[in-house]
Amino acid sequence: RPHYTERRNRIQYQIKWNKRFYKVIVIIAYFFVALCLLNSWEYITARTGSIWRAVRHSTFQIEPLLGRIIGLMQNMIPVAFFASFGMWLCNPIKTNRNAVFLLIPPLFMVLLLSNRGDWFYIIITTALMVIYIKKPSNQTIVKVGVTGVIVILIIFIISSFDKFSNAWTNLDKFDKLSKFFFVYFEGPPIAFIEWLENGIEHTNGAYTFRFLYAVFNKIFTEIEVVDTVQPFITVNGISTNVYTSLQWYAHDFGIVWVFVVEIFLGIFYGKIYKNIRKYQPSLFSIILLSMLLYPIVNQFFDDKIFSIFSIWIQRIFWLYLFTETRLCIREYACVQNKSAL
């Protein structure tokens, strides 16, 4: 780990992939691309509509083993891309730049297989990595933020027309667009209040600790594990199951539990943020915080922390493997600390 030597100097590492291991990662990633293309080619060529819908529809017909492999790659490849992108930002050499571009096609296949939430997760993570590593001016950060919001809104609108192409067919495009925005940007808090007023039966931790319930269900005995897809209710004549993340926590022990969970998350995120504010933070910490800020943004819609906790375990495992082990190489160099002069 980098450390101080003298007040005027510091030790800084230049990070890059271990070439031997990176080749293995690339081979696996492109094998995944070929596998997905073979599995979905019939749907891409035979069906009308977008490639996104065709590829996602093909996953409904696959064998369980193939589905597990695809699920594994959907977690590994984005994290490998984040690691490559972070190495390039820290050490902008040609090798690191090429490593980023080589992983773009597999990442694009992951996007085709994923829902829109994962698209926003990848966009937000990469944008935050640039901010944390490059430390641009506040004016630049605002520009990046505004651009990011515009890009996300454009993606949301285009993908909504594709996702809901068979819904509200009697409405014109403007009315459809207003429905999209209501479902996702106005409806969640209203739906949460209506759900809360209907009276709820507390589940004693089945939602917040869903991952543990699932583990006990597999190892020890059959325990009911709650579904990550919540039931639909009708709000202002529109069917929705988007309630904000508050519904996920309140399901367990009521509103008081919401405050307990949010305080815990605040402490957890605060510790990670303090870690990257150190003089020489690790690439692992920077990418981890960048990745974990997406579920905080998404809390307005639903929970993406406890409901998919097993996925976060996989992502953190891959991140540690790619940045804190021999899969990457750190070359140390003594750099003059100008601020100490």
C-alpha positions in Angstrom: 0.0 0.0 0.0 1.4 3.5 -0.9 2.8 5.4 2.1 4.7 8.6 2.9 8.5 8.7 2.8 9.4 12.4 3.5 7.3 15.5 3.8 8.5 16.6 0.4 8.0 13.3 -1.4 5.5 10.5 -1.6 5.3 7.0 -3.0 2.8 6.7 -5.9 2.0 3.6 -7.9 1.1 3.3 -11.5 -1.4 0.5 -11.9 -2.1 -1.7 -14.9 -3.3 -5.2 -15.8 -1.2 -8.3 -15.5 -1.1 -9.1 -19.2 -1.3 -12.8 -18.8 -4.5 -12.7 -16.6 -6.0 -9.9 -18.6 -5.9 -12.1 -21.8 -7.8 -14.8 -19.9 -10.5 -12.2 -18.9 -10.8 -11.0 -22.5 -11.1 -14.5 -23.9 -13.8 -15.3 -21.4 -15.6 -12.1 -22.1 -15.7 -12.6 -25.9 -16.7 -16.3 -25.4 -19.7 -14.9 -23.5 -20.5 -12.5 -26.4 -20.4 -15.4 -28.9 -22.5 -17.6 -26.6 -25.2 -14.8 -26.3 -25.2 -14.1 -30.0 -25.7 -17.8 -30.8 -28.5 -18.0 -28.3 -30.3 -14.9 -29.4 -29.6 -14.8 -33.2 -32.9 -16.5 -34.1 -34.8 -13.9 -32.1 -32.8 -11.0 -33.5 -33.4 -12.0 -37.1 -37.0 -13.3 -36.8 -38.7 -10.8 -34.5 -39.8 -7.3 -35.0 -38.8 -4.6 -32.6 -35.4 -3.7 -31.1 -32.4 -5.8 -30.6 -32.6 -5.1 -26.9 -36.0 -6.8 -26.7 -35.0 -9.7 -28.9 -31.8 -10.5 -26.8 -33.7 -10.2 -23.5 -36.5 -12.4 -24.8 -34.1 -15.1 -25.8 -32.9 -15.4 -22.2 -36.4 -16.6 -21.2 -35.9 -19.8 -23.2 -32.4 -20.8 -22.1 -31.2 -23.7 -20.0 -30.6 -23.1 -16.3 -26.8 -23.7 -16.6 -26.5 -21.3 -19.4 -28.6 -18.8 -17.5 -26.2 -19.0 -14.5 -23.2 -18.5 -16.8 -24.8 -15.4 -18.3 -25.7 -14.1 -14.9 -22.1 -14.5 -13.7 -20.8 -12.7 -16.8 -23.3 -9.8 -16.3 -21.6 -9.1 -13.0 -18.0 -9.8 -13.9 -17.7 -7.9 -17.2 -18.9 -4.4 -16.0 -16.6 -4.7 -13.0 -13.7 -5.6 -15.3 -14.6 -2.6 -17.4 -14.6 -0.3 -14.3 -11.2 -1.7 -13.2 -9.8 -1.1 -16.7 -11.3 2.4 -16.9 -9.9 3.2 -13.4 -6.4 2.0 -14.3 -6.6 4.2 -17.5 -7.6 7.3 -15.5 -4.8 6.7 -12.9 -2.2 5.6 -15.4 -3.1 6.9 -19.0 -0.8 4.7 -21.0 -1.6 3.0 -24.3 -1.8 -0.5 -22.7 -4.5 0.7 -20.2 -6.4 2.6 -23.0 -6.5 -0.5 -25.2 -7.7 -2.6 -22.2 -10.7 -0.3 -21.9 -11.7 -0.5 -25.6 -11.3 -4.2 -25.7 -14.0 -4.6 -23.1 -16.5 -2.3 -24.7 -18.1 -5.0 -27.0 -18.7 -7.4 -24.1 -20.0 -4.5 -22.0 -22.4 -3.7 -24.9 -23.7 -7.3 -24.8 -24.3 -7.0 -21.1 -26.4 -3.9 -21.7 -28.5 -5.7 -24.2 -29.1 -8.5 -21.7 -29.9 -6.1 -18.8 -32.7 -3.8 -17.8 -32.4 0.0 -17.9 -31.3 0.1 -14.2 -28.1 -1.6 -15.1 -27.5 0.9 -17.9 -27.8 3.8 -15.5 -25.6 1.9 -13.0 -22.8 1.8 -15.5 -23.2 5.4 -16.7 -23.3 6.8 -13.1 -20.3 4.6 -12.0 -18.0 5.7 -14.8 -19.0 9.4 -14.4 -18.2 9.3 -10.7 -14.9 7.6 -11.3 -13.8 10.5 -13.5 -14.8 13.0 -10.8 -13.1 11.1 -7.9 -9.9 10.3 -9.8 -9.4 13.3 -12.0 -10.8 15.8 -9.5 -12.0 18.4 -12.0 -13.3 21.9 -11.1 -16.7 22.4 -9.7 -17.8 24.0 -13.0 -16.7 20.9 -14.9 -18.5 18.6 -12.4 -21.7 20.6 -12.9 -21.3 20.3 -16.7 -20.7 16.5 -16.4 -23.7 16.2 -14.1 -26.1 18.1 -16.4 -24.9 16.1 -19.4 -25.3 12.9 -17.5 -28.9 13.7 -16.5 -29.7 14.7 -20.1 -28.3 11.4 -21.5 -30.1 9.4 -18.9 -33.4 11.1 -19.7 -32.9 10.5 -23.4 -32.2 6.8 -22.8 -35.2 6.6 -20.4 -37.6 8.1 -23.0 -36.4 6.0 -26.0 -36.3 2.8 -24.0 -39.7 3.5 -22.5 -41.3 3.7 -25.9 -39.7 0.4 -26.7 -40.6 -1.2 -23.4 -44.2 -0.1 -23.4 -44.7 -0.4 -27.2 -47.7 -2.7 -26.6 -49.3 -0.5 -23.8 -51.6 2.5 -24.2 -51.8 1.9 -27.9 -54.8 4.2 -28.1 -52.7 7.2 -26.9 -50.5 9.5 -28.9 -46.8 9.8 -28.2 -47.1 12.9 -26.0 -49.7 11.2 -23.8 -47.6 8.0 -23.6 -44.6 10.1 -22.5 -46.6 11.7 -19.7 -47.6 8.2 -18.5 -44.0 7.1 -18.5 -42.9 10.1 -16.4 -45.9 9.6 -14.0 -45.1 5.9 -13.4 -41.5 6.5 -12.6 -41.1 10.1 -11.4 -44.5 11.0 -9.8 -46.1 7.7 -9.0 -43.5 6.1 -6.5 -44.2 8.3 -3.4 -48.0 8.3 -4.2 -48.0 4.5 -4.5 -46.0 4.2 -1.3 -48.5 6.3 0.7 -51.4 4.4 -0.7 -49.7 1.1 0.0 -49.0 2.2 3.6 -52.6 3.4 4.2 -54.0 0.1 3.1 -52.4 -1.5 6.2 -49.4 -3.8 6.1 -48.5 -7.0 7.8 -44.9 -6.8 9.1 -42.6 -9.5 7.8 -40.0 -9.3 10.6 -36.9 -8.8 8.4 -37.8 -10.9 5.4 -37.2 -7.9 3.1 -34.1 -6.2 4.6 -32.5 -9.6 5.3 -33.7 -11.4 2.2 -30.2 -12.6 1.3 -29.9 -14.5 4.7 -33.4 -15.9 4.2 -32.4 -17.2 0.8 -29.2 -18.8 2.2 -31.1 -20.5 5.1 -33.6 -21.7 2.6 -30.9 -23.4 0.5 -28.8 -24.9 3.3 -31.1 -25.7 6.3 -34.8 -25.7 5.7 -37.5 -24.3 3.4 -38.2 -20.7 4.3 -40.4 -18.4 2.3 -38.2 -15.9 0.4 -39.9 -12.7 -0.7 -40.0 -11.9 -4.4 -37.9 -8.9 -5.6 -40.8 -8.0 -7.9 -43.5 -6.3 -5.8 -47.2 -6.6 -6.5 -49.0 -4.0 -8.6 -51.5 -1.5 -7.4 -53.5 1.1 -9.4 -52.6 4.8 -8.9 -54.6 7.4 -10.8 -55.7 4.7 -13.2 -52.2 3.5 -13.9 -50.9 0.1 -12.8 -47.5 0.3 -11.0 -45.3 -1.6 -8.6 -42.7 1.2 -8.1 -43.0 2.4 -4.5 -39.6 3.9 -3.6 -37.2 2.0 -1.5 -39.1 3.0 1.7 -41.6 0.3 0.9 -39.0 -2.4 1.0 -37.8 -1.4 4.5 -41.2 -0.5 5.9 -42.4 -4.0 5.0 -40.3 -5.4 7.8 -40.9 -3.4 11.0 -42.8 -0.3 9.9 -41.7 3.3 9.3 -39.3 3.4 12.3 -37.3 0.7 10.6 -36.9 3.0 7.5 -35.0 5.5 9.7 -32.8 2.7 11.2 -31.8 1.4 7.7 -31.1 4.9 6.3 -28.9 5.8 9.3 -27.0 2.6 8.9 -26.5 3.4 5.2 -25.4 6.9 5.9 -22.7 5.7 8.3 -21.6 3.0 5.8 -21.3 5.4 2.9 -19.6 8.0 5.0 -16.8 5.6 6.0 -16.2 4.7 2.3 -16.2 8.4 1.4 -13.7 9.2 4.1 -11.5 6.4 2.9 -11.3 7.9 -0.7 -10.5 11.3 0.8 -7.2 10.0 2.1 -4.0 11.3 0.5 -3.6 8.1 -1.6 -6.9 6.2 -1.8 -7.0 2.7 -3.3 -8.5 2.2 -6.7 -10.7 -0.5 -5.0 -12.3 2.1 -2.7 -12.8 4.7 -5.4 -14.6 2.2 -7.7 -16.6 0.7 -4.8 -18.0 4.1 -3.8 -18.7 4.9 -7.4 -20.6 1.7 -7.9 -22.5 1.9 -4.7 -23.9 5.5 -5.3 -26.2 4.2 -8.0 -28.5 2.4 -5.5 -28.6 5.6 -3.4 -29.8 7.5 -6.5 -32.3 4.7 -7.3 -33.9 4.8 -3.8 -36.5 7.2 -5.1 -37.8 4.2 -7.2 -36.9 1.0 -5.3 -34.3 -0.8 -3.3 -31.2 -1.9 -5.2 -29.1 -2.8 -2.1 -30.7 -5.4 0.1 -33.0 -6.8 -2.6 -30.1 -7.8 -4.7 -27.5 -8.3 -2.0 -26.1 -11.5 -3.5 -25.3 -9.5 -6.7 -23.4 -6.9 -4.7 -21.3 -9.7 -3.1 -20.4 -10.9 -6.5 -19.5 -7.4 -7.8 -17.3 -6.7 -4.7 -15.6 -10.0 -5.1 -14.7 -9.3 -8.7 -13.6 -5.8 -7.9 -11.3 -7.0 -5.2 -9.9 -9.7 -7.5 -9.2 -7.2 -10.3 -7.7 -4.4 -8.3 -6.2 -5.9 -5.1 -4.6 -9.1 -6.3 -1.9 -10.2 -8.8 -4.4 -9.7 -11.6 -3.0 -6.1 -11.6 0.5 -4.7 -11.3 1.6 -1.7 -9.4 4.8 0.0 -10.3 6.1 2.3 -7.5 7.8 5.6 -8.2 8.9 8.4 -5.9 7.1 11.6 -6.9 7.9 15.1 -5.6 5.0 16.6 -3.5 4.7 20.1 -4.8 2.2 21.1 -2.1 4.9 20.5 0.5 7.4 22.9 -1.1 
